[in-house]
Amino acid sequence: MTEMDKLINKRGQLKAQLSRFEKFINTVEEDNFDQLKIRFQKIENTIDIFDEVQAEIEYLSGEIDEEDLERETFENKYFSLVTKAKRLLKQSVKKSSSSSNKSSASAAATPSVNHIDSPILVTNDNNTVKLPKISLPEFSGNYEDFRSFKETFNSLIDNRPDLDQIKKFLYLRSCLKKDAFQVIEELETAADSYQIAWDLLNKRFENKKLGHMEEIDSSQSTDKFNFLPHHCVCNDNSSTTKIRAVFHASCKTSSDLSFNNILMVGPTIQEDLVSIVLRFRRHQYVMTADITKMYRQVNLVPEHRNLQCIVWRENQDEPIKEYRLNTVTYGTAPASYLATRCLQELAILNKDHYHVGALATRRDFYMDDLMCGSDNLEEALMMQQEVIEILSQGKFELHKWCANNPALFEPIPPDKIEVKYILNVDNATNFIGTIRELKKSIKQALKDPQISEYTSNEGITWNFIPPRAPNFGGLWESSITSMKYHLKRVVGNALLTFEEMSTYLAMIEACLNSRPLIPLSTDPNDFSTLTPGHFLIGDSLTAIIEPDLTTYKANALSRWRRIQQLSQHFWRRL
């Protein structure tokens, strides 16, 4: 046996070993996760052995393209199986941790003193369980300390998958003192109390704790100040901010110039939206996210902050106070450039250490929206993690995550995932039947208290599009109805190929886009009637007159003339 035959035989053994692992992992059950762990440890170094063997084969063989295909096939299969195995093992750890937490919570334990590093979990039978000791910071309500406290707490507690929501809430409760503790003092020990507690704390300390603004007294200063008018915008459909303050930097002052008039806008340093979307739609695994308060993470130099002042008060009982905005303000002319330039700088600084993430940060952001992806799931997960790491260096936090594969949600905390429950649909009978069946099912299921609570918190809202309502989409629904009407009248039961159907749809589209948008005039001196075609090509949609084909037999015509004959029969019937 030659050296080449030995190498090919060894490669075949490695491929067979990988196939056996694939067969096992596709049929593995929960009680075999221990065996999965052992098999995974054995298969983990297979890629290194294969790389050595394949390198020898490529050196001895002259078929470079064929050997490259062998390597690519093996590597794709290996990485896919490794990713799946890691995901299953991670799920088993979560389940075992959850079951151990339940068993420990149901067992009786000795009461202990509630220290900051050992909060007490009270069970349903009034017993207590002492949680593990973790050194945590304290927060007593000082605005300046809240940012560092939240970051430290998130890294120690919030990002730990082995802790459930109740334990996280108890750890958070043990960290709060004085004014901060009073904010969540009335909350009960429950799973949903953890998120409610953070919402209350953010609402109480949000703007000031981030260093967004600082109080000033312009009457006691010799500096010049520019005050920006602002108002609120309400958006009930927003999942994060229902009420948003909007600053009017384009409002003119006594000098007949606005703040934006004296600011330089800056160049365009990001790719156009069309390129980003087209690249996004090429990938098999895609994800989107949004940067939380992107502009508020970018500080202004102190000498420019007096140009961004506002008047504010927390409620009507307090006097109006003056504040100076310390960060980039949305609505000012250079805001988008300054924030985008910070993202570009983070990508440049990390291009050597986080190559994939730096490339996505530089190319796949449009303002604060991320749209990226990959054709390989492992690379998509790597890209996701690297982008998060890069942005964290600039204190940019990503939320509202959306993806087309469940594996891309696993590293993301549940509160950072975007979930849409509002469905805009037409009045087709299938949707009407769906909502009827959905209401019937929910009504039957509401007898269960857990389901009742879930449906009240996570209910689905159906918005049916009224016919011909342009604000809801009735305009395009009406166009689709017209398209179907002409298609049915002309084609009927005729069988068309894909190319023939595409041709005829284009003809129907041309007819619809030739309809006048304004009343027709009988005056021959008037201009030509305005149609949708004028907005598409700048002129009326016209075509060369075809010869009359209505008297010819259909089987004697080419496919193109057959389509013309169908169209001419339609016009003759009118």
C-alpha positions as CSV (number, residue, x, y, z in Angstrom):
1,M,0.0,0.0,0.0
2,T,1.4,3.4,-1.0
3,E,1.7,6.4,1.3
4,M,-1.1,8.1,-0.6
5,D,-3.4,5.1,-0.1
6,K,-2.6,5.1,3.7
7,L,-3.5,8.8,4.0
8,I,-6.8,8.4,2.0
9,N,-7.7,5.4,4.2
10,K,-7.0,7.4,7.4
11,R,-9.1,10.3,6.1
12,G,-11.9,7.8,5.4
13,Q,-11.7,6.7,9.0
14,L,-12.0,10.3,10.2
15,K,-15.0,10.9,8.0
16,A,-16.7,7.7,9.2
17,Q,-16.0,8.8,12.8
18,L,-17.7,12.1,12.1
19,S,-20.7,10.4,10.5
20,R,-21.2,8.2,13.5
21,F,-21.1,11.3,15.7
22,E,-23.7,12.9,13.4
23,K,-26.0,9.9,13.7
24,F,-25.7,9.9,17.4
25,I,-26.3,13.7,17.9
26,N,-29.4,13.6,15.6
27,T,-31.0,10.9,17.8
28,V,-29.7,11.8,21.3
29,E,-32.1,12.1,24.2
30,E,-31.9,14.0,27.4
31,D,-30.8,11.0,29.5
32,N,-27.8,10.5,27.1
33,F,-26.3,13.9,27.6
34,D,-23.5,12.5,29.7
35,Q,-22.5,10.2,26.8
36,L,-22.8,13.2,24.4
37,K,-20.3,15.1,26.5
38,I,-17.8,12.1,26.3
39,R,-18.3,11.7,22.6
40,F,-17.9,15.4,22.1
41,Q,-14.6,15.5,23.9
42,K,-13.3,12.6,21.7
43,I,-14.5,14.3,18.5
44,E,-13.2,17.7,19.4
45,N,-9.6,17.1,18.2
46,T,-10.7,15.4,15.0
47,I,-10.3,18.6,13.0
48,D,-6.6,18.9,13.9
49,I,-5.9,15.3,12.8
50,F,-7.9,15.8,9.6
51,D,-6.0,19.0,8.9
52,E,-2.6,17.1,9.1
53,V,-3.8,14.2,7.0
54,Q,-5.4,16.5,4.4
55,A,-2.3,18.7,4.1
56,E,-0.2,15.6,3.3
57,I,-2.8,14.4,0.7
58,E,-2.8,17.9,-0.9
59,Y,1.0,17.9,-1.0
60,L,1.1,14.5,-2.8
61,S,-2.0,14.9,-5.0
62,G,-2.2,17.1,-8.1
63,E,-6.0,17.5,-7.9
64,I,-6.1,20.8,-6.0
65,D,-9.7,21.7,-6.7
66,E,-11.0,18.2,-5.7
67,E,-9.0,18.2,-2.5
68,D,-10.2,21.7,-1.6
69,L,-13.7,20.4,-1.9
70,E,-13.0,17.5,0.4
71,R,-11.5,19.9,3.0
72,E,-14.4,22.3,2.7
73,T,-17.0,19.5,3.0
74,F,-15.4,18.0,6.1
75,E,-14.9,21.4,7.8
76,N,-18.5,22.5,7.2
77,K,-19.9,19.3,8.6
78,Y,-17.5,19.3,11.6
79,F,-18.3,22.9,12.6
80,S,-22.0,22.4,12.2
81,L,-22.0,19.3,14.5
82,V,-19.7,21.0,17.1
83,T,-22.0,24.0,17.2
84,K,-25.1,21.7,17.6
85,A,-23.4,19.7,20.3
86,K,-22.3,22.8,22.3
87,R,-25.9,24.1,22.1
88,L,-27.3,20.8,23.4
89,L,-24.8,20.6,26.2
90,K,-25.6,24.2,27.2
91,Q,-29.3,23.4,27.3
92,S,-28.6,20.4,29.5
93,V,-26.6,22.6,31.9
94,K,-29.5,25.1,32.1
95,K,-32.1,22.3,32.7
96,S,-30.0,20.7,35.4
97,S,-29.4,24.1,37.0
98,S,-33.1,24.9,36.9
99,S,-34.0,21.5,38.5
100,S,-31.4,21.9,41.2
101,N,-32.7,25.4,42.0
102,K,-36.3,24.0,42.3
103,S,-35.2,21.1,44.5
104,S,-33.1,23.4,46.8
105,A,-36.0,25.9,47.0
106,S,-38.4,23.2,48.1
107,A,-36.2,21.8,50.8
108,A,-36.1,23.3,54.3
109,A,-33.1,25.3,55.3
110,T,-31.8,27.2,58.3
111,P,-32.6,30.9,58.4
112,S,-29.7,33.3,58.2
113,V,-28.9,37.0,58.4
114,N,-29.5,38.9,55.2
115,H,-26.1,40.3,54.2
116,I,-25.5,42.0,50.9
117,D,-23.5,39.0,49.6
118,S,-26.0,36.4,50.8
119,P,-29.6,37.3,50.3
120,I,-32.4,35.1,51.5
121,L,-34.8,33.2,49.3
122,V,-38.2,32.7,51.0
123,T,-40.0,29.6,49.8
124,N,-43.7,28.9,49.7
125,D,-43.6,26.9,53.0
126,N,-42.0,29.9,54.8
127,N,-38.6,28.3,54.9
128,T,-35.5,30.2,53.7
129,V,-32.6,29.3,51.5
130,K,-29.3,31.2,51.7
131,L,-28.1,32.1,48.2
132,P,-24.4,31.9,47.3
133,K,-22.2,34.7,48.5
134,I,-21.2,37.2,45.8
135,S,-19.5,40.5,46.5
136,L,-21.7,43.2,45.1
137,P,-21.6,47.0,45.1
138,E,-24.2,49.1,46.9
139,F,-26.3,51.9,45.5
140,S,-28.1,54.4,47.8
141,G,-29.6,56.7,45.2
142,N,-26.7,58.9,44.1
143,Y,-27.2,59.7,40.4
144,E,-23.5,59.7,39.6
145,D,-23.0,56.2,41.0
146,F,-25.9,54.5,39.2
147,R,-24.1,54.0,35.8
148,S,-21.1,52.1,37.4
149,F,-23.4,50.2,39.7
150,K,-25.6,49.0,36.9
151,E,-22.6,47.9,34.8
152,T,-21.0,46.0,37.7
153,F,-24.3,44.3,38.7
154,N,-25.0,43.3,35.1
155,S,-21.6,41.7,34.7
156,L,-21.8,39.8,38.0
157,I,-25.5,38.9,38.2
158,D,-27.7,39.8,35.2
159,N,-25.5,38.0,32.6
160,R,-25.4,34.7,34.6
161,P,-27.7,32.1,33.0
162,D,-27.5,29.9,36.1
163,L,-29.5,32.4,38.1
164,D,-33.3,32.6,37.7
165,Q,-35.2,35.9,37.9
166,I,-36.2,35.5,41.5
167,K,-32.6,35.1,42.7
168,K,-31.5,38.1,40.5
169,F,-34.2,40.2,42.1
170,L,-33.1,39.2,45.6
171,Y,-29.5,40.1,44.8
172,L,-30.6,43.4,43.4
173,R,-32.8,44.1,46.4
174,S,-29.8,43.4,48.8
175,C,-27.7,46.0,46.9
176,L,-30.1,48.9,47.2
177,K,-30.0,51.3,50.2
178,K,-31.9,54.4,51.3
179,D,-33.7,56.2,48.4
180,A,-32.9,53.5,45.9
181,F,-34.4,50.8,48.1
182,Q,-37.6,52.8,48.5
183,V,-38.2,52.7,44.8
184,I,-38.7,48.9,44.8
185,E,-39.6,48.4,48.4
186,E,-43.3,47.5,47.6
187,L,-42.4,44.8,45.1
188,E,-43.2,41.2,46.0
189,T,-40.6,38.4,45.5
190,A,-41.7,37.1,42.1
191,A,-40.1,36.3,38.8
192,D,-41.5,39.3,37.0
193,S,-40.4,41.7,39.8
194,Y,-36.8,41.7,38.6
195,Q,-37.6,43.4,35.3
196,I,-40.2,45.7,37.0
197,A,-37.5,46.7,39.5
198,W,-35.1,47.7,36.8
199,D,-37.8,49.6,34.9
200,L,-38.5,51.6,38.1
201,L,-34.8,52.3,38.8
202,N,-34.2,53.4,35.2
203,K,-37.2,55.7,35.2
204,R,-36.1,57.2,38.5
205,F,-32.4,57.7,37.7
206,E,-32.2,57.4,33.9
207,N,-31.2,60.8,32.4
208,K,-29.2,62.2,35.3
209,K,-27.4,59.0,36.2
210,L,-26.0,58.7,32.6
211,G,-24.5,62.2,32.9
212,H,-26.7,63.4,30.1
213,M,-27.2,66.8,31.7
214,E,-26.2,68.9,34.6
215,E,-27.9,71.7,36.4
216,I,-26.7,75.2,35.8
217,D,-27.6,78.8,36.9
218,S,-27.1,81.1,33.9
219,S,-27.9,84.2,35.9
220,Q,-24.8,83.6,38.1
221,S,-22.5,83.0,35.2
222,T,-20.8,85.3,32.7
223,D,-20.8,82.7,30.0
224,K,-23.2,82.8,27.0
225,F,-25.9,80.1,26.8
226,N,-28.1,78.9,24.0
227,F,-31.4,77.3,25.0
228,L,-33.0,74.7,22.8
229,P,-36.8,74.5,22.7
230,H,-38.2,70.9,23.1
231,H,-41.4,69.0,23.2
232,C,-42.6,65.5,23.7
233,V,-43.6,62.9,21.1
234,C,-45.8,60.0,22.2
235,N,-45.6,56.6,20.6
236,D,-47.9,54.0,22.2
237,N,-46.5,51.3,19.9
238,S,-42.9,51.7,21.0
239,S,-41.6,48.7,23.0
240,T,-39.1,50.8,24.9
241,T,-39.8,54.6,25.0
242,K,-43.5,55.6,25.0
243,I,-42.7,59.3,25.4
244,R,-39.6,60.8,23.8
245,A,-38.2,64.4,24.2
246,V,-37.5,66.0,20.9
247,F,-35.1,69.0,20.7
248,H,-35.8,71.7,18.1
249,A,-32.3,72.8,17.1
250,S,-33.6,74.4,13.8
251,C,-35.7,77.0,15.7
252,K,-34.5,80.4,14.7
253,T,-33.3,82.8,17.4
254,S,-33.3,86.6,17.7
255,S,-30.4,86.8,15.2
256,D,-32.6,85.0,12.6
257,L,-30.2,82.0,12.7
258,S,-30.9,78.7,14.3
259,F,-28.4,76.5,16.2
260,N,-28.2,74.2,13.2
261,N,-27.4,77.1,10.9
262,I,-24.1,77.6,12.7
263,L,-23.1,74.0,12.9
264,M,-21.2,72.0,10.3
265,V,-22.9,68.8,9.2
266,G,-19.9,66.6,8.5
267,P,-19.3,64.2,5.5
268,T,-21.2,61.0,4.8
269,I,-19.0,58.2,6.2
270,Q,-21.3,55.2,6.1
271,E,-22.5,53.1,3.1
272,D,-25.9,53.9,1.6
273,L,-29.0,52.0,2.9
274,V,-29.5,50.2,-0.4
275,S,-26.1,48.6,-0.3
276,I,-26.6,47.5,3.4
277,V,-30.0,46.0,2.7
278,L,-28.9,44.2,-0.5
279,R,-25.9,42.7,1.4
280,F,-28.1,41.8,4.3
281,R,-30.5,39.8,2.1
282,R,-27.7,37.7,0.6
283,H,-27.0,35.8,3.9
284,Q,-28.7,32.7,5.1
285,Y,-28.4,33.6,8.8
286,V,-29.2,37.2,9.5
287,M,-29.8,39.4,12.6
288,T,-30.8,42.9,13.4
289,A,-30.3,45.1,16.5
290,D,-30.6,48.6,17.7
291,I,-28.2,50.7,19.9
292,T,-29.7,51.9,23.1
293,K,-29.5,55.7,23.4
294,M,-26.7,55.9,20.8
295,Y,-26.3,59.7,20.9
296,R,-26.3,59.8,24.7
297,Q,-23.1,57.7,24.8
298,V,-21.1,60.4,22.9
299,N,-19.8,63.2,25.1
300,L,-19.3,66.8,23.9
301,V,-16.2,68.8,24.7
302,P,-16.9,71.0,27.7
303,E,-16.5,74.3,25.8
304,H,-19.4,73.4,23.5
305,R,-21.9,72.3,26.0
306,N,-23.3,75.8,26.8
307,L,-24.8,75.8,23.3
308,Q,-27.1,72.9,24.4
309,C,-29.1,74.1,27.3
310,I,-32.7,73.4,28.2
311,V,-35.3,74.3,30.9
312,W,-36.8,71.3,32.8
313,R,-38.7,70.2,35.9
314,E,-39.7,66.8,37.1
315,N,-43.3,67.8,37.9
316,Q,-45.6,70.8,38.2
317,D,-44.9,71.3,41.9
318,E,-41.2,71.9,41.3
319,P,-39.6,75.2,40.1
320,I,-38.3,75.3,36.5
321,K,-34.5,74.7,36.5
322,E,-31.8,75.1,33.8
323,Y,-29.8,72.2,32.6
324,R,-26.8,71.8,30.2
325,L,-26.8,68.8,27.9
326,N,-23.4,67.1,28.0
327,T,-23.8,64.6,25.2
328,V,-24.6,64.7,21.5
329,T,-28.3,65.7,21.0
330,Y,-30.6,64.2,18.5
331,G,-31.9,66.9,16.2
332,T,-28.7,68.8,15.9
333,A,-27.1,68.9,12.4
334,P,-23.9,66.9,13.1
335,A,-25.4,64.4,15.5
336,S,-25.5,61.5,13.0
337,Y,-22.0,62.1,11.8
338,L,-20.5,62.3,15.4
339,A,-22.2,59.1,16.5
340,T,-21.4,57.2,13.3
341,R,-17.8,58.4,13.5
342,C,-17.5,56.8,16.9
343,L,-18.6,53.5,15.6
344,Q,-16.1,53.7,12.7
345,E,-13.3,54.5,15.2
346,L,-14.2,51.5,17.4
347,A,-14.1,49.3,14.2
348,I,-10.6,50.7,13.3
349,L,-9.2,50.1,16.8
350,N,-10.4,46.5,16.9
351,K,-9.9,45.4,13.3
352,D,-6.9,43.2,14.2
353,H,-8.4,41.5,17.3
354,Y,-12.0,41.3,16.2
355,H,-11.8,41.1,12.4
356,V,-15.3,39.8,11.6
357,G,-17.0,42.1,14.2
358,A,-15.0,45.1,13.1
359,L,-16.0,44.6,9.4
360,A,-19.7,44.3,10.4
361,T,-19.4,47.4,12.6
362,R,-17.9,49.4,9.8
363,R,-20.2,48.2,6.9
364,D,-23.5,47.0,8.4
365,F,-24.7,49.9,10.5
366,Y,-27.1,52.4,9.3
367,M,-27.2,55.1,12.0
368,D,-28.0,53.0,15.1
369,D,-29.5,50.0,13.3
370,L,-27.4,46.9,12.8
371,M,-28.2,44.6,9.8
372,C,-25.7,41.8,9.4
373,G,-25.4,38.1,8.7
374,S,-23.5,35.2,7.3
375,D,-23.9,32.0,5.4
376,N,-22.4,30.0,8.2
377,L,-24.1,29.8,11.6
378,E,-20.8,29.6,13.5
379,E,-19.5,32.7,11.8
380,A,-22.8,34.5,12.5
381,L,-22.5,33.7,16.2
382,M,-18.9,34.8,16.2
383,M,-19.9,38.1,14.4
384,Q,-22.6,38.7,17.0
385,Q,-20.3,38.2,20.0
386,E,-17.5,40.3,18.4
387,V,-19.9,43.2,17.6
388,I,-21.2,43.2,21.2
389,E,-17.6,43.2,22.5
390,I,-16.5,46.1,20.2
391,L,-19.5,48.3,21.0
392,S,-19.2,47.7,24.8
393,Q,-15.8,49.5,24.7
394,G,-17.7,52.6,23.7
395,K,-20.6,51.9,26.2
396,F,-22.9,51.2,23.3
397,E,-25.5,48.6,24.3
398,L,-27.5,46.6,21.7
399,H,-31.1,45.6,22.2
400,K,-34.2,44.8,20.1
401,W,-32.4,41.7,18.7
402,C,-34.1,39.9,15.8
403,A,-32.8,36.9,14.0
404,N,-34.0,34.1,11.6
405,N,-32.4,31.3,13.6
406,P,-33.1,30.4,17.3
407,A,-29.4,29.7,17.9
408,L,-28.7,33.4,17.5
409,F,-30.9,34.3,20.4
410,E,-29.1,32.0,22.9
411,P,-26.3,34.4,23.9
412,I,-28.8,37.3,24.2
413,P,-30.7,38.1,27.5
414,P,-34.5,37.8,27.0
415,D,-35.1,41.4,27.8
416,K,-32.9,42.4,24.8
417,I,-34.9,40.5,22.3
418,E,-37.4,42.3,20.1
419,V,-40.8,40.5,20.1
420,K,-43.6,41.8,17.8
421,Y,-47.2,41.1,18.7
422,I,-49.0,43.5,16.3
423,L,-50.0,41.9,13.0
424,N,-51.3,44.0,10.1
425,V,-53.3,41.8,7.7
426,D,-56.0,42.3,5.1
427,N,-59.6,41.1,5.4
428,A,-59.1,37.8,3.7
429,T,-61.3,35.0,4.9
430,N,-58.3,32.9,6.1
431,F,-57.2,35.7,8.5
432,I,-60.7,36.3,9.8
433,G,-61.1,32.6,10.5
434,T,-57.7,32.6,12.2
435,I,-58.6,35.4,14.6
436,R,-62.0,33.7,15.3
437,E,-60.3,30.4,16.2
438,L,-57.6,32.3,18.2
439,K,-60.2,34.0,20.3
440,K,-62.0,30.8,20.9
441,S,-58.8,29.0,21.9
442,I,-57.7,31.8,24.3
443,K,-61.1,31.9,25.9
444,Q,-60.9,28.2,26.6
445,A,-57.4,28.4,27.9
446,L,-58.0,31.4,30.2
447,K,-59.3,29.0,32.8
448,D,-55.7,28.2,33.6
449,P,-54.3,31.1,35.8
450,Q,-50.8,30.8,34.3
451,I,-52.1,31.0,30.7
452,S,-54.4,33.9,31.7
453,E,-51.4,35.8,33.1
454,Y,-49.3,35.1,30.0
455,T,-52.0,36.1,27.5
456,S,-52.7,39.3,29.3
457,N,-49.0,40.3,29.2
458,E,-48.1,38.8,25.8
459,G,-51.4,39.3,23.9
460,I,-51.5,39.4,20.1
461,T,-53.1,42.5,18.5
462,W,-54.7,42.1,15.0
463,N,-55.1,45.3,12.9
464,F,-57.3,44.6,9.9
465,I,-56.6,46.8,6.9
466,P,-59.8,48.7,5.8
467,P,-60.3,48.6,2.0
468,R,-58.9,51.7,0.2
469,A,-57.4,53.1,3.4
470,P,-54.0,54.5,2.4
471,N,-52.7,54.9,5.9
472,F,-53.3,51.2,6.6
473,G,-52.2,49.9,3.2
474,G,-55.6,49.7,1.6
475,L,-54.1,51.4,-1.5
476,W,-51.8,48.6,-2.4
477,E,-54.5,46.0,-1.4
478,S,-56.8,47.7,-4.0
479,S,-54.0,47.4,-6.6
480,I,-53.6,43.7,-5.9
481,T,-57.3,43.2,-6.3
482,S,-57.3,44.9,-9.7
483,M,-54.3,42.8,-10.8
484,K,-56.1,39.6,-9.9
485,Y,-59.3,40.8,-11.6
486,H,-57.6,41.3,-14.9
487,L,-55.6,38.1,-14.6
488,K,-58.7,36.0,-14.0
489,R,-60.7,37.6,-16.9
490,V,-58.0,37.2,-19.5
491,V,-56.1,34.0,-18.6
492,G,-59.0,32.1,-17.1
493,N,-58.2,28.4,-17.1
494,A,-55.3,28.7,-19.5
495,L,-52.0,27.0,-18.5
496,L,-49.0,29.4,-18.8
497,T,-45.3,28.8,-18.3
498,F,-43.4,31.0,-15.8
499,E,-42.1,33.2,-18.6
500,E,-45.5,33.6,-20.1
501,M,-47.1,34.5,-16.7
502,S,-44.3,37.0,-16.0
503,T,-44.9,38.6,-19.5
504,Y,-48.6,38.9,-18.9
505,L,-48.2,40.3,-15.4
506,A,-46.0,43.0,-16.9
507,M,-48.7,43.8,-19.4
508,I,-51.3,44.1,-16.7
509,E,-49.0,46.3,-14.7
510,A,-48.5,48.6,-17.7
511,C,-52.3,48.9,-18.1
512,L,-52.8,49.7,-14.4
513,N,-50.0,52.3,-14.5
514,S,-51.6,53.9,-17.6
515,R,-54.8,54.8,-15.7
516,P,-55.3,58.6,-15.4
517,L,-54.8,60.1,-12.0
518,I,-56.8,63.3,-12.7
519,P,-60.2,63.8,-14.5
520,L,-60.0,63.6,-18.3
521,S,-60.6,66.8,-20.3
522,T,-62.3,67.1,-23.6
523,D,-60.2,70.1,-24.6
524,P,-57.7,69.0,-27.3
525,N,-55.3,71.8,-26.2
526,D,-54.8,70.4,-22.7
527,F,-51.7,68.6,-21.6
528,S,-51.5,64.9,-21.6
529,T,-53.2,63.2,-18.7
530,L,-51.0,62.4,-15.7
531,T,-50.6,58.7,-15.0
532,P,-48.5,56.5,-12.6
533,G,-46.2,55.9,-15.6
534,H,-45.1,59.5,-15.6
535,F,-43.6,58.9,-12.1
536,L,-41.9,55.7,-13.3
537,I,-40.3,56.7,-16.6
538,G,-41.2,60.4,-16.9
539,D,-43.6,59.8,-19.8
540,S,-46.7,57.8,-20.8
541,L,-46.3,54.0,-21.1
542,T,-46.6,53.2,-24.8
543,A,-45.9,50.1,-26.9
544,I,-45.7,49.2,-30.6
545,I,-49.0,48.1,-32.1
546,E,-49.1,44.4,-32.6
547,P,-50.9,42.8,-35.6
548,D,-54.4,41.4,-35.2
549,L,-54.0,37.7,-34.1
550,T,-57.6,37.0,-33.0
551,T,-58.4,35.0,-36.2
552,Y,-55.4,32.7,-36.0
553,K,-55.5,29.2,-34.4
554,A,-53.8,29.1,-31.0
555,N,-51.8,26.0,-31.8
556,A,-50.2,27.7,-34.9
557,L,-48.8,30.6,-32.9
558,S,-45.6,31.0,-31.0
559,R,-45.8,31.4,-27.2
560,W,-45.2,35.1,-27.4
561,R,-48.0,35.6,-30.0
562,R,-50.3,33.4,-27.9
563,I,-50.0,35.9,-25.1
564,Q,-50.8,38.7,-27.5
565,Q,-53.8,36.8,-28.7
566,L,-55.2,36.4,-25.2
567,S,-54.8,40.1,-24.6
568,Q,-56.5,41.0,-27.9
569,H,-59.4,38.7,-27.1
570,F,-59.9,40.6,-23.8
571,W,-59.9,44.0,-25.5
572,R,-62.3,42.9,-28.2
573,R,-64.8,41.7,-25.5
574,L,-64.9,45.2,-23.9
